[in-house]
Amino acid sequence: MNRTPLKHTGKVGLRRANGMKQSAPIVCERVGGRWLGWDAPVRCDGALCELCGQSKDLAMCHIQGRGQQGNEDPANLAVLCPKCHDTLDHADHDTREQLRERLRERNEDHSRIP
């Protein structure tokens, strides 16, 4: 599954892209991986999908989408496999909200670790 690259259109787009690039290594480390950069086929090596535990074709995604006032903060980003990412984006409303709540709770637990 191909993901669209970060778009650098205008000041807002550039600010979003820079925020995502700064947050991605933090999120990857939070889930036990090693950040390989934006050009690597598997961007977060050694990590597992935060929902199902799969380790293949992982990518960074927004818990709360940018269209729903989501931002590039590490607390709003998750490492997911393509199947879980698609479920988070396209499942029925209740399922999406349950998954978002699980990811938010997981992120809060990790932020408490010194």
Secondary structure, 3 states (H helix, E strand, C coil): CCCCCCCCCHHHHHHHHHHHHHHHHHHHHHCCCEECCCCCCCCEECCCCCCCCCCCCCEEEECCCHHHCCCCCHHHEEEECHHHHHHHHHCCHHHHHHHHHHHHHHHHHHHCCC
